[in-house]
Structures are given as C-alpha cells and as structure tokens.
Amino acid sequence: MVVLACRDSIAGAEAARVIQDEARFVAGDDGSSSCRVCCLRVDMESFESVRTFADAFARLNLPLHILVHNAGLMPAPYERTRDGHERHMQVNVLSPVLLTRLLFRALRGEDDGSNTAGADEGALLEKNAAARVVFVTSAAHRFTYPEGVRLSRQTDTHHQASRANHDPMRAYGESKLCVLFLAKIFACACEASRAPRQRRVAFFAAHPGAIVTKGSERARLESGGWRGAALHAIGRPFLKTAEAGAASVAFCCVARFEAEEDASSEEKDGKNSFFLKNGAYVVNCDAARASRFVERDVRLARRACRFAITATNAFPETRNDAFAEQLANGAYGA
C-alpha cells in the first residue's frame, strides 16, 4: 500500500489513479492488481496538519516500511508560517522531522505486533526488516548562508531573518543542509538507542538532480533573479526528467545498508554499488561527498538536530518519544 501525502487532495487523487494505472500496465494486469494507492491531505506549513495526517495514517492500521520526505518549498520570498517559523525551515525541515517523530513507533515496528513474544520466527524477521526514512535534499545545500545554519549561540533557536535580509536561494540551501545533518546524525542516534527487538530504521538524504517542475519554474521566476535566469539558460539542456530525478530517491528505498546483519563482507567493504552507509548522501544512485559543513562540522550538525527536535516538541506524542529521550541523554551534544 502506498499512501501519498499531498497538500492538494484533487491532484493527489489523480496521481494515485495514474500510479495504479501504470502499475497495471507494467504488470500486464487484468484489473486485479495488488498495487493499492491512496491519498491523505497534509499541509507542511502547519504542525497541526502534520499531526492530523499522522492520526489519519494510524487509523489505516498499516505497517510502515518507507517514509519519503519529498515535499519541499523551492526558493521563495520571505514568509513566516502560522507556527512562527521561516517558511523554508518549516516546510523542508521541521515538518518532516515532526512527521518522522509521530510515525516513528510504526517505523520501528512497535505498532504492528512485530515485538510480540512467541511470534513466528519467519514473520518476526520479515516485520523487523529495516525501515527507511529518505529526506530529499539538494546540491543547493552548498549555497547556504556563510555560517551554514543560522542558529542562536545561546539557545540553538533559528535566527529569524527579516524581509530585508532574506535571501531565497540561501534560505533554501540552509534548509537542504539541515536535512543532510538530520540524516547523518539521526542514523547514528537512532541505531544507538534501538532496543534488540525493535526494527532498524535507516536514514538517507537524496539529491534528485536538477529537474524541470512547476515548482522550479515558479522559483526561477519569483526568486531566482539574475542567478536563476543564467542557470536556467545554461543548464536547461542538461536537466533531468522527473522520472530520472526520482531514481536516487527510489534507490535509497531499496539499497542495502551497513547495519543489516546479513550484508556480505563485499558489501560492507563498499565493493557493491547497491550498498549504502546508513546516513549517506546519495547523488545519481551512489554515495557522494556533501559540503564541508556536512563532512567536518559535527558541532553544527548536532546543534541543527537539537533545534529541530526542540522545535517539534509541540505535542504530547513527541515530548517523551525516542528523539526526546536521545536529546535528554546527550545524543546530540550539549
């Protein structure tokens, strides 16, 4: 079962229909395809909407194996959300973190009976197969603000830009840098805090590449300025299709990763192209090096994670969850 989280319910329902039709065509199906797709509404600019979506998903009583944070805000003019956060930061970072937290028990298999004593060994192994969380990032994380992520030195809160000093491209890059930090640090912290019978959860950050979409065209016209126009003119012949851009995200959903116990020594030595390290940055279906901030600045990464967790402690479900415990236990530094 695939659940699409969409802001536009009508467009989401149409996308679900198209996916099901394509699945039937590829399978040469007679109409009895097992591919099931549905759409649930969510607005990532609202924490309350994210919580409503999580509640609606829980009522479906489905296991959760893969969570892809594909929704995102391209470079846009300055705005604050109703929750008081800069719009890029909430849509691209904080709401995905909140959704991950609200669904984390399902990702770890705690809501589907996978930890029940006496369960059939084969069923238990299947249910405990690693889940995946994939953040969609961008090579634009290299074009963030000079300090990487603008956080208060005293409180690790996000420095709120004003309309006068807001740079849409840098704000977008900052948010995409944050999700790289999240994938890398969450991968370590969640594995370290996992109980023996809990399902593993792997985290990845995938860059789909430069793609022509309605969002990218809008961003170029509204916020790109001369830089956007120049990049658009030079790069358009080399842009990917949406299908090609989705390849790296899909790869993260199926690739083997280092924490899997049955991974071969060849895979763990990095000789197999279908093997990824937990927390990897993926470009063109392969692990890649990110910016100097991601590769070297562990302190900034931990601060960004502390900020994201603190900012999403908005509901009773998150105040004492696994991420809150990790924060209290010092998993993200002090």
C-alpha positions in Angstrom: 0.0 0.0 0.0 1.3 3.4 -1.0 0.0 6.5 0.9 0.5 9.8 -0.9 0.7 12.8 1.5 -0.5 15.8 -0.6 -1.5 19.4 0.0 -3.9 19.3 -3.0 -6.3 16.4 -2.4 -7.6 16.6 -6.0 -4.2 16.5 -7.6 -3.2 13.7 -5.1 -6.1 11.6 -6.0 -5.3 12.0 -9.7 -1.7 11.0 -9.0 -2.8 7.9 -7.2 -5.0 6.9 -10.1 -2.1 7.4 -12.6 0.2 5.3 -10.4 -2.3 2.4 -10.2 -3.0 2.5 -14.0 0.8 2.4 -14.7 1.3 -0.5 -12.3 -1.4 -2.4 -14.0 0.0 -1.7 -17.4 3.6 -2.8 -16.4 2.3 -6.0 -14.8 0.1 -6.8 -17.8 -2.7 -6.9 -15.3 -6.3 -7.7 -16.0 -7.6 -5.2 -13.4 -6.9 -7.2 -10.3 -3.6 -5.6 -9.5 -2.4 -5.7 -5.9 -1.0 -2.2 -6.2 -3.0 0.0 -3.9 -2.5 3.7 -3.6 -4.4 6.3 -1.6 -4.0 10.0 -0.8 -4.2 11.8 2.5 -4.1 15.5 2.8 -1.3 17.4 4.7 0.0 20.9 4.7 3.6 21.0 5.7 3.3 24.7 6.6 1.2 23.6 9.6 2.3 21.4 12.5 -1.4 20.7 13.3 -2.0 19.5 9.7 1.0 17.1 10.1 -0.4 15.7 13.3 -3.8 15.3 11.6 -2.2 13.4 8.8 -0.3 11.1 11.3 -3.6 10.4 13.1 -5.3 9.6 9.7 -2.4 7.2 8.8 -2.7 5.5 12.1 -6.4 4.8 11.5 -5.5 2.9 8.3 -3.8 0.3 10.6 -1.0 -0.3 8.1 2.7 -1.2 8.8 5.2 1.5 7.7 8.4 0.5 6.0 9.4 3.5 4.0 8.8 7.2 4.7 9.9 9.6 1.9 10.0 13.3 2.6 9.6 14.5 -0.9 7.5 17.6 -0.3 9.5 20.8 -0.3 9.5 24.6 -0.9 11.7 25.9 -3.6 13.4 29.3 -3.2 10.6 31.7 -2.3 10.1 35.2 -0.8 10.2 35.7 2.9 7.2 34.4 4.9 6.6 33.1 8.4 4.2 30.1 9.0 1.4 30.2 11.4 3.7 28.3 13.8 6.1 31.2 13.7 9.0 29.6 11.7 10.6 30.8 8.5 8.7 29.1 5.7 11.6 27.1 4.1 12.7 25.9 7.5 9.3 24.6 8.5 8.3 23.0 5.2 11.7 21.5 4.3 13.0 20.6 7.8 10.7 20.9 10.8 7.5 19.4 9.5 9.4 16.3 8.1 11.0 15.9 11.5 7.7 16.2 13.2 6.1 13.6 10.9 9.0 11.2 11.4 8.6 11.5 15.1 4.8 11.0 15.0 5.3 7.9 12.8 8.5 6.6 14.4 6.8 3.8 16.5 5.3 2.5 13.3 8.7 2.7 11.6 10.3 0.7 14.4 7.5 -1.9 14.3 6.1 -1.1 17.7 2.6 -0.6 16.4 2.2 -3.7 14.2 2.9 -6.5 16.7 6.4 -7.2 15.4 7.8 -7.3 19.0 5.1 -9.8 20.3 6.6 -12.6 22.3 6.2 -16.0 20.7 5.7 -14.7 17.2 6.6 -16.9 14.3 10.3 -16.6 13.6 9.9 -16.0 9.9 7.2 -13.4 10.4 9.3 -11.7 13.0 12.3 -11.5 10.7 10.1 -10.0 7.9 8.5 -7.5 10.3 11.9 -6.5 11.7 13.4 -5.8 8.2 14.9 -2.3 8.3 12.6 0.6 7.6 13.8 3.7 5.7 13.4 7.4 6.1 14.5 9.3 3.0 15.0 13.1 3.1 15.1 14.8 -0.4 17.9 17.3 -0.3 19.7 19.3 -3.0 23.1 20.2 -4.2 22.0 23.7 -3.4 22.9 23.0 0.3 26.4 24.2 -0.8 24.9 27.7 -1.3 23.6 28.3 2.2 24.5 31.3 4.4 28.2 31.7 5.3 27.6 30.2 8.8 25.8 27.2 7.4 22.7 27.2 9.6 21.8 30.4 11.4 21.3 29.4 15.0 21.5 31.4 18.2 24.7 30.6 20.0 22.9 30.7 23.4 19.7 28.8 22.7 20.1 26.9 19.4 17.0 28.5 18.1 16.8 29.5 14.4 17.7 33.1 13.6 14.6 34.6 12.0 15.6 36.7 9.0 13.6 39.8 8.2 12.2 40.5 4.8 15.1 42.9 4.3 17.9 40.4 4.7 16.2 37.3 3.5 17.9 35.5 0.5 15.5 33.0 -1.0 18.3 30.9 -2.5 20.4 30.8 0.7 17.3 30.1 2.8 16.6 27.1 0.5 20.2 26.0 0.7 20.1 26.3 4.5 17.1 24.0 4.8 18.6 21.4 2.5 21.8 21.5 4.5 19.7 20.8 7.6 18.2 17.6 6.2 21.7 16.3 5.4 22.6 16.9 9.0 19.4 15.1 10.2 20.0 12.0 8.0 23.6 11.7 9.2 23.0 12.3 13.0 19.7 10.5 13.2 21.2 7.5 11.6 23.7 7.2 14.5 21.5 8.2 17.3 18.5 6.0 16.4 20.7 2.9 15.9 22.4 3.5 19.2 19.1 3.9 21.0 17.4 0.9 19.4 16.3 -2.0 21.6 17.3 -5.5 20.4 13.8 -6.4 19.2 13.0 -3.1 17.6 13.2 -2.8 13.9 16.2 -0.9 12.5 15.5 2.5 10.8 17.9 3.7 8.2 18.1 7.4 7.2 19.3 8.8 3.9 19.4 12.1 2.1 19.0 12.0 -1.7 19.7 14.7 -4.2 17.4 14.1 -7.3 19.3 16.5 -9.5 18.1 19.5 -11.5 14.6 18.8 -12.8 12.1 21.0 -14.6 9.0 21.1 -12.4 6.2 23.6 -11.8 7.9 24.5 -8.5 11.4 25.1 -10.1 9.9 27.2 -12.8 7.9 29.3 -10.2 11.1 29.7 -8.1 13.1 30.9 -11.0 10.5 33.5 -12.0 9.7 34.7 -8.4 13.0 34.4 -6.6 15.9 33.4 -8.9 16.8 36.9 -10.1 19.7 37.1 -12.5 21.3 34.0 -11.0 18.2 31.9 -11.7 17.9 33.2 -15.2 21.5 32.5 -16.0 21.4 29.0 -14.5 18.2 28.3 -16.3 19.5 29.4 -19.7 22.8 27.4 -19.3 21.5 24.3 -17.6 18.1 23.7 -19.3 19.5 21.2 -21.9 21.0 19.1 -19.1 18.0 19.0 -16.8 16.6 15.6 -15.8 13.1 14.3 -16.3 11.0 13.8 -13.2 11.4 10.0 -13.6 15.2 10.3 -13.8 15.2 12.6 -10.7 13.2 10.0 -8.7 15.8 7.3 -9.3 18.1 8.3 -6.4 15.2 8.5 -4.0 13.9 5.1 -5.1 17.4 3.7 -4.8 17.5 4.8 -1.1 14.3 2.9 -0.6 15.7 -0.5 -1.8 19.6 -0.4 -1.4 21.3 -2.5 1.2 22.9 -0.6 4.1 25.7 -1.3 6.5 23.6 -2.0 9.6 21.9 -5.0 8.0 23.2 -8.1 9.7 23.1 -10.3 6.6 25.1 -7.9 4.4 28.1 -9.6 2.8 31.7 -8.6 3.6 32.0 -7.4 0.0 29.0 -5.1 0.5 30.5 -3.8 3.8 33.8 -3.2 2.1 32.0 -0.9 -0.3 32.6 -3.0 -3.4 28.9 -3.4 -4.2 27.3 -0.5 -5.9 23.9 -1.4 -4.3 25.2 -0.9 -0.8 25.0 2.4 1.2 26.1 3.5 4.6 23.3 4.4 7.0 23.1 8.3 6.9 24.5 8.5 3.4 24.1 11.4 1.0 23.1 10.0 -2.4 23.5 11.5 -5.9 22.9 9.6 -9.1 22.2 6.4 -7.2 25.6 6.4 -5.4 27.0 7.8 -2.2 28.6 11.2 -2.7 30.5 13.8 -0.7 28.5 16.7 0.7 29.7 20.2 1.6 32.4 20.9 4.1 29.8 21.7 6.7 28.4 18.1 6.5 31.8 16.4 6.2 33.5 18.4 9.0 31.3 20.4 11.3 29.8 17.8 13.7 29.1 20.5 16.3 26.8 22.4 13.8 25.1 19.2 12.8 24.3 18.4 16.4 23.1 21.9 17.0 20.8 21.7 14.0 19.4 18.4 15.3 18.8 19.9 18.7 17.0 22.8 17.2 14.8 20.5 15.0 13.8 18.3 17.9 13.2 21.1 20.3 11.1 23.0 17.8 8.9 19.9 17.2 8.2 19.1 20.8 4.8 20.7 20.1 2.6 17.7 21.0 2.3 15.2 23.9 3.2 12.4 21.4 6.7 13.9 20.8 7.7 15.2 24.3 8.7 11.8 25.6 9.4 9.9 22.3 12.7 8.3 21.2 14.1 11.6 19.9 13.2 13.5 23.1 15.0 10.7 25.0 18.0 10.9 22.8 18.1 14.7 23.3 17.9 14.3 27.1 20.6 11.6 27.1 23.0 13.8 25.2 23.0 12.0 21.9 23.1 15.4 20.1 25.8 17.0 22.3 25.2 19.9 24.8 
